[in-house]
Structure formats: C-alpha cells, structure tokens
Amino acid sequence: MDFVKGENRFYKEDEDGNLIAEITYKPIDEKTVDADHTFVDPSLRGQGVAEKLVDRLVEEMETEGKKIHPTCPYVVKLFERKSDKYENIIAK
C-alpha cells in the first residue's frame, strides 16, 4: 500500500477522498519526532496497515537522520513488541 506524504503525516484516502489510514507526527527537536497518532479505517483492520504506516514513517525518519519518540499507544506497543526491528529508530 502506498501512502501520501503530507505535512507531518502519511495517509491514504479511498477513491472518494475519505481518509482510511493515517499516521501523524510532530517535531520535538531537530533530531526527534513524536509519533502521536495512528488511524486505520475498520474496513482495513487486521491487514497490517497500521504497521505499514509506522514502517513508512520509520523509513522517512531514517532518511532524515531522525529518531522517533512514540506517544501513540499503538506505536508504543509495536516498538515494544518488535523491539529488535525498531531498536535503531527509538529515541532514548
């Protein structure tokens, strides 16, 4: 699934322009962002879309040389559950 990069977010809309998936973040400082919100439409749940959103954000932050401090409960749990996968991107 491809996501559109917006201002401090990655998202996907359906063919009618309705938001169906989104992750938002905000800068904390020059080297860190706060992953503060994820949303996945019920029609997409159970398909790994939320993790794909996180992975897209991780990819972008790695390119920019930034770390992620998660406050979104989903991202916090994902980083804990898959700590080996995300250990290099988590802000300490």
C-alpha positions as CSV (number, residue, x, y, z in Angstrom):
1,M,0.0,0.0,0.0
2,D,1.3,3.4,-1.0
3,F,0.9,6.4,1.4
4,V,0.8,10.0,0.6
5,K,3.3,12.2,2.4
6,G,1.6,15.3,3.9
7,E,2.6,17.9,6.4
8,N,3.8,15.8,9.4
9,R,1.8,12.8,8.3
10,F,1.5,9.9,6.0
11,Y,-2.0,8.9,4.8
12,K,-4.2,7.1,2.4
13,E,-7.6,8.1,1.1
14,D,-10.2,5.9,-0.7
15,E,-11.4,6.7,-4.2
16,D,-14.0,9.1,-2.8
17,G,-11.3,11.1,-0.9
18,N,-12.2,9.7,2.5
19,L,-9.3,9.2,5.0
20,I,-8.8,5.5,5.5
21,A,-5.3,5.4,7.1
22,E,-3.0,7.9,8.7
23,I,0.0,8.3,11.0
24,T,0.9,11.8,12.3
25,Y,4.0,13.1,14.0
26,K,5.3,16.3,15.3
27,P,8.9,17.6,15.7
28,I,10.3,17.6,19.2
29,D,13.7,19.0,18.2
30,E,16.0,18.8,15.2
31,K,16.7,15.1,15.6
32,T,13.5,13.7,17.1
33,V,9.8,13.4,16.2
34,D,6.8,12.3,18.3
35,A,4.7,9.7,16.6
36,D,1.5,10.8,18.2
37,H,-1.4,9.3,16.3
38,T,-2.4,6.4,14.0
39,F,-5.8,5.7,12.4
40,V,-6.9,2.8,10.3
41,D,-10.4,2.5,9.0
42,P,-12.3,-0.5,10.3
43,S,-12.5,-1.9,6.7
44,L,-8.7,-2.2,6.7
45,R,-8.1,-3.5,10.2
46,G,-6.3,-6.9,10.6
47,Q,-4.3,-6.4,7.4
48,G,-1.2,-4.9,8.9
49,V,-1.9,-1.4,7.6
50,A,-1.0,0.3,10.9
51,E,2.4,-1.3,11.0
52,K,2.9,-0.4,7.3
53,L,2.2,3.3,8.3
54,V,4.8,3.0,11.1
55,D,7.3,1.5,8.7
56,R,6.8,4.3,6.2
57,L,7.4,6.9,9.0
58,V,10.5,4.9,10.1
59,E,11.8,4.9,6.6
60,E,11.3,8.7,6.3
61,M,13.0,9.4,9.6
62,E,15.9,7.2,8.9
63,T,16.4,9.1,5.6
64,E,16.3,12.4,7.5
65,G,18.6,11.1,10.3
66,K,16.0,11.4,13.0
67,K,14.7,9.3,15.8
68,I,11.1,8.6,16.9
69,H,9.7,9.1,20.3
70,P,6.3,7.4,20.3
71,T,3.3,8.6,22.3
72,C,0.6,7.0,20.2
73,P,-0.4,3.9,22.2
74,Y,-0.2,1.7,19.1
75,V,3.3,2.8,18.2
76,V,4.5,2.4,21.8
77,K,3.2,-1.2,21.8
78,L,4.6,-2.0,18.4
79,F,8.0,-0.7,19.3
80,E,7.9,-2.8,22.5
81,R,6.6,-5.9,20.7
82,K,9.1,-5.7,17.9
83,S,12.0,-4.1,19.7
84,D,14.6,-5.8,17.5
85,K,13.1,-4.3,14.4
86,Y,12.8,-0.8,15.7
87,E,15.7,-0.5,18.2
88,N,17.8,1.8,16.0
89,I,15.0,4.4,15.4
90,I,13.7,4.7,19.0
91,A,14.7,8.0,20.8
92,K,16.3,7.2,24.1
